[in-house]
Amino acid sequence: MNGTHDDGAGPGPEAYDATPFLPARGGMPAHRRAAADCRGCPLFENTTGTVFGRGDAHARLMLVGEQPGDQEDREGEAFVGPAGRLLSRALRDAGIDEDEVYLTNAVKHFKFTQDETRKRRIHKAPSLRETLACRPWLLAELRLVSPELVVTLGATAGRALLGPSFRVGTDRGVPRPLPDEGNGAGNGELRVLATVHPSAVLRAGGGGDREELYAGLVADLRTAADAL
């Protein structure tokens, strides 16, 4: 994706919506197969393919990030790039077994721009329209996994589940019920805990800022573990 399509939040000439591509029935394998052919927004056009969630399909804990990165897009698997490796370390430090969680993203295709040499694909945040278009897949995953707690990583994931007023800095670290208006997952007891995205830790560079951000991520994950 070259990032030149409409990034606005308002209506356009064509609606962005993944709903028509969801299977009418079936479990996680059926949804994974169907997602591979999703054309719910223009992000599919220049990516390698859909990157669906991975992990324990009956996990008590689900982690939701923003979107796949370059490496995830190439490998077709969520959280296998640098941010994913840092998240794996944070989960270990928080005492959480990664094999017992489900990992996914609010948006299932990689959005990027090309640099001038066209040798690197540079991450670009998905728009509200693209996030809302992909939300039916996320709600389907929530319904199928039926976790007790969801940890949202970063602003995009937080807004996808907690609404447009969500702010990481003010809303992080405390489990709260999923708002009724946002609960299409069929789980009225679902709680959500927000924290930073591991990529924010990587962007902080070295030194004390990165250490502080990483410590905060681990602390929030420990809170999630304690809440289960």
N, C-alpha and C positions, 0 to 999 in steps of 0.2 A: 504494500500500500504506500503510495507516495505522499499521503497526507494532504492532498489537494481537494478532496471531497468536502462536502458541507459538514462542519463541526458544530453547527448551532444546535441549540436545545429545542427550537421551535419546530412546528410541522413543516415538512418539505413536500415536494410533488409526489414522493413515494414514501409510504410509511416504512419505518424500520421495525420489524417484529419477527422474532424467531418462532412464534407460536405455531404457524402452519407447518413447521418442520419437525415438531415434536411427535413421537409415536403416540398413537391412541391408547396403546397398552404396552405392557412389558416392563421388565426391570432395568437394572443398570446397563447390562449388555445391549439391550434394544435401544436405549437412549444414547449410548456411546456410538452405536452404528448410525443412528439417525443424525446425530450431531455432525458427523463427518460430511454430510451433504447440506449443512445449513447455509442458506443464502439470505438470512434475515436482515443483514446490513452489508454495506459494501466492503467491509474489512476482509472478507474471504478472498477477494479478487487476486491479490498478489502475495498471499501467504502460502506457506507449504501446506497447511491444513489446519483443521480444528484441533485444539489441544483441550481434551476433556479432563475431568478430575481423575485422581488416582488414590489408591489406598484402601483401607478397610471400609467396605460398603455398608457395614453395620456399626460404624464407629460411634462412640459416645461424644467425640470431639471432632468438629469440622473446622478447618482453617480455610479462609477465603481471601485470596489476594486480588490484585487488579486485573492483570492480563498476562498471557505468556510473554516471555522475552525472546530474544533472537535464538538462543540455544534451545529453549523449549519448543519454539516453532520448528526448528530443524529436526529435533528428535521426537516431536509429537507427544511429549510427556511434561506434565506440570512440575515446576519447582526443581529443575535439574541444572539450572545455571548458577551463577555466582550468588544471587540472592537466595536461591533454594539451598545452596550448601551452607550459607550462613544461618538460614532458618533451621536446618537440621542440627547444627551445633547448638543453637539456642534451645531447641526442644530437648536435646540431651541435658543441657545445663539446667533446664527447668524440671527435669525428672520425668519427661514425657516420652513414651516409646512411639517413635514415628510410625512403626508398623501398625499401631492401633488408632491412627487418626486418618481422616479423609481430607485430601488437599485438592483445592480447586481454585478457579478464578472467576471473578464477576463477568469478565469478557473472555470469550474462548478463542479469539483470533488475535494475532500480534499486530498492533498498529505501530507504524514506524515511518520515518523519513529517511531518504538516502543522503549521505554526505556528498560533497562535490566530486569525490573520486568514484562514487558508487560502489565502493568496496565494503562499506560498513552500513548496517541498518541501525538507525538511532531511534530508541524508544520514543513514542509520542503518546501522551495520555489519551485514553478514549473519551469521546464526548458523552454528554448526558444521553443523547439520542442513542448512541451505540450501546451504552451501558443498559439502558432500559430495553432496548431491542433484545439483548442477550439474557435479560433477567428471567424469562421463562425457563431457560436451562438451569439456572441456579436454583430456582424454586423447585424444579423437578428433582434436582439432586438432594435438596433439603428434605423433600417428601420421601424419597427413596431411602436415604440413609437414616433419617429421623434421629439426628443427634440430640443430645441433651444440651449442648452448648456449642455455639459458633464463635470463633475468634475471627474478626475482620482485621485484615492487615492493610492499613493505609486508608486514604480518603475515599478512593473510588469504591472499594468494597464496603466501607462504612455507609456511604450514601446509598449504595444499592439496596441495603437492608434496613437502614435506620432513617433514611430520608435525606432530602437536600440540605437540611440545616445542620447535618452532622459535621463536627469538627474534631479531628484527632486530638488536638491539644487539650480540649476541654471535656471530651466525652470518653476518654480512654480508661482502661483499667478497672472498670466496674461492670459486673454482669447485670444485664437488664432484660426485661421481656422484649421479644420482637414486637414492634407496634402492630396493632390489629390490622391497620390499613395496609401493612406490608407483608402480612402473613398469608401467603398463598401456598404455604408448604404443608398445610394440614396438620400442624403440630402446635397446638395452642400453648404448650408449656415451654416452647423453645426460648432460650436465653442467648443474648449476644454480648460479647465482650470485645471492645475495640482496642487496637494497639497500632504501633507504627509498622510500616512495611519494612522488611529487612533491607530492601534497596535503599531506604533512607539512611540506614546505618552505613552502608557502603559509600553513599555519596558524601557522608560526613568526613571522609578522609581518615587520616591517622590521628593519634593523640587522644586527649581527654574527651573531646566531643563525641568521637565514635564510641569510646568506652562507656560514656554516660548513656548514649542512645541504646547501645547493646544491653547494658545492665537493665534499662527500663523495659526493653522487649522481653528479656528473660523474666523479670519480675511480673510482668503482665501474664506471661505464659504460666508462671507458677500460680498466680491467682486463678487462672482458668483450671489448672489441675486441681487446686484445692476446692473449686466450686463443683466439681463432679462427684 
